[in-house]
Amino acid sequence: MNGSIKSIGETQTFGDKFQKREFVVETDEQYPETLKLEFINDQCDALDTYSVGEVVTVAFVPKGNEYQGKYYVQLRAIAISGVADKFVEKENKKAKTLNKATQKLVDELRNANTLA
């Protein structure tokens, strides 16, 4: 899911072992959706490098449970990356492909010169 961060909460601790950190993302669709997601335990600090307003891509899985006859759904974030990160990754892949093609051309020219 792509969108911009609307809010980032503080890490909450429950008992000795469980932590969660909630954040809200508004999607960049024609009809935007505003969704609350959460990172848990070791992943809570994944949000430390992001700020409100930043455009991100979030991977998540829906989680649900029943408690005392009521049903609950959480959107558990499993990864987050800035759109700029994806752009840099895409450009690096392009550069590697171009470098390979250039090296192949150089090798062909060298072989042609040694054969002539």
N, C-alpha and C positions, 0 to 999 in steps of 0.2 A: 504494500500500500504506500502511495506517495502522498505527502501533505506537509503542512507547516505545523510546527509545535506551537500550541496555544498556551500550555502551562506545564510546569515540571514541579512535582511535589517533592517533599523531603522523604528520605528513607524512613519507613516505619518498622519498628521491631515488635514482634509478638512472641512472647516466651523467650526461651534461650536460643532457638535455632532458626526461626522463620523471620525473614525480612521481605518487604515489598516496597517498591517505589512507583507511584502512579504518574502518568503524564497524559496529556490530551493532544491529539492531532486532528487537524481539520483537513480533509482530503481536498485535492485540487481538481475535482470533477465539476461538470456543469451544475450539478446540484450537490454542493459540498455536504459531507457528513462530518460530524464532530464526534470522535470516539475516544473513550478513556481506555488506556492500555496500562499494563503493569509489567515491570521486570521484577524477578524475585531473587532472593539470596545473593549469590556471588555476582549476578548480573546487574545489581542495582546501580553500580558505579558506571555502567555503560552510558548513562545520561550526563555524566560529569562534563563531557566535552561539548555538549550541545546547549543551545540557549533558545529562549522563546523567540518565535519568528523564523527560525531556521527551517529550511526545506529539507525533508528527510525521506528515506525509504525505510519502512518498518516491516519486518517479517514477524508474523504472530500466529498463534494457534488458539482456537476457542477452547475454554475449559468450563465445565459446568458441574454443579453439585446440587443436592437436595438437602435442606436442613429444616427440620421441624415442619415438614409439609410445604415449604417454600422452595422455589427453584432459583438458582443464581447462575449467572454467566459472567466469566471474566475473559478478557482478551489478553493472553499471556504473550508478551513480546519476547522473541527469541533472538532478534538481531536488529540493529539499527545502523544506518549509514547515511552520511550526508550526500546530497545529490552531487555536490562537487567531487566527493570521493569516487562516485560511479563514473563521472566524466573523466577524471584523471585515469582511472583504471581502463576505460574504453580507449583513451588516447594512447596509453602505454601499449595496449595490444596492437593498435594501428601502427605505432612506431616500430614495434618488433617485426611486424609483417613487412613493412617497408624496408627495414634494415636487411631482412633475409633476401628480399627481392633484389636489393642493391648489391648485396654480396654475391649473389648468384650471377648477376650481370658482370660484375668485376671479374669473377672467376672465368666466365665465358670469354671475356675480352683478353684476359691473360693467356688462356689456352689458344685463342685464335692467333695471337701475336707469336707464340712459340711455334705454332705449326706453319706459319708463313715463311 
